[in-house]
Amino acid sequence: MDARNIVEHLPEGRKVQIGDALTHLLNLIPYAGGTLGSILNAHMTNKRFSKIHDTIKYLADEIEGHKTQVDKILKEDQAIELLEKTLSEIAKTSNEMKVSHLRNLLVNSYLKDESSFETKEFYLNLMLGLSIGEILLFQAVYYTLDPCVESIYPSEHYGSQNNLITANYVDPMAQYAEGEITFVKGEKTLLERLKPVFEGHASGMLDSAAFLLDSKGLTYIRDNLNDTRVKRIQMVKGQPFTTSIRQSHIADSLISELAPIEKSRTEVGLDFVKYIRWV
């Protein structure tokens, strides 16, 4: 089924809205017409239709922008399966964070050739099953700076801004490397530091999300929620890439060198991030 046939069966107001994006995607994935037609006809409300349109446009733009040959990465039935499952869930999902993650996962699954279809399917099923609480906690662990890590810069390297010397403004022209690392006891546990992430949500959501993320292999966070340690890194003037391997995030075996959130990350979670973040 080509774009023209699909559009002809849509209500008049939808034809203009979806036509260009649909034609663009079907030029790149011509065998997806039947699936797209069925999904569009099943989700005619304004919000659902708009989310499908935005996803179709995003997918087509990224495939063309990266000059990707989809048939070199996914078999026809695999591409259809990922498209159908993801679009159907995006249409029904009200949370914008989850919609964004699903959209990125779909696009990355079409673009990335370093992982098998089985891995991509596994990540899609993981994403489909994540609750809002799990997404909030996952983002706090993987997307933000660890609240228990402090970088201390030499006082002589603080710059001036608007002729005022500020304690948190570091001269952007200077170059720094990580020096000595020390750990001190902080005033708050990691659990207390993460609670603001769940402000406005149901009490107990954090505990539930931590349990579920651990059970899915995406975090080790429950083991570290009571950790109060603060990792202090003394920054020294020098080239920024001279940090030794023992201070790197990849030195996971050296647990003593890791802060609470660093210790909460897993290999599965780190790989998962590559698929649900933007291209």
Steps between C-alpha positions, in 0.01 A plus 500: 500500500649835397459837668232617258278200574539547876425872486189445285341298781566764766255774604544822299662690787768233547613477139696824495641441849657160432552491123857634466642305795333178386628534143850573628511192724349264241763612249754367748305198633253416221377176659368681811186636335254241630623533858494880493152504349363272772661699781382835369143378461504364855609830657300790360475725805699823473771423754557142392509586131742787562739276698501245218558773242792646697659157539463411132656833401786463749574145386500594130717808557760304700515206257556739211733728697726211595473347151399174662410192297243341727511164321868472595409526871155342537310234309160604369301318770732635773461859382121461488486345848699783660298764315162352587573442870659839552244712313210324673652569842591860417141566396368374836768647728417830670838560667726711280822356643395148405386615155841662444688188613286273281550728200877505547509125552315442173731730305818358656380146432474588131835679487734294719648185351725399791223319691286204400126520442453290815680765704290778349182303567613442858554874554164583343322257732690650795392850401139393448491365856658798680273699730531877542678447832754270342564749220551784749747296704677363193556855375630607841756218493612526139425848369608734779821578684549293811388720794762326714794611284670834564769647279726739691691751290808695615396842627744680272321358194157644577412756238317827521152558368358851483806606700395279791691200624253215552563170673327299231628669187810333357699666225381322183832565326699305758559125466474260791563135573383281786752477780465342843170330584380483858175382660333675792181428691217717373200635687241324283452148372459443129133423570454848652679662207273326248169578670461841329489316166165355611354821638131515412476125444358232726697422815680170479548532124877529542526174698280319250693636203834400656376145557366466146806650328727265695285201413530587130877528519502873423642613837662384821352798676343326803847399617604867507194694622638529855847607388593843638848524352599799290771458240725806484722548197779751528530658158847605390613717213593291199366318197143380559563152360795401718280331761630157592294188427436436869296821516292420193135386499607185316709380794192341654701232679660766719190557712684720748552756221128528417236732643152366593331564165805382306475171693129478421552479124509168315635394162143430384392847612792673329421322173127570540577872523653492151164399358257720691691826480487727198696406189 
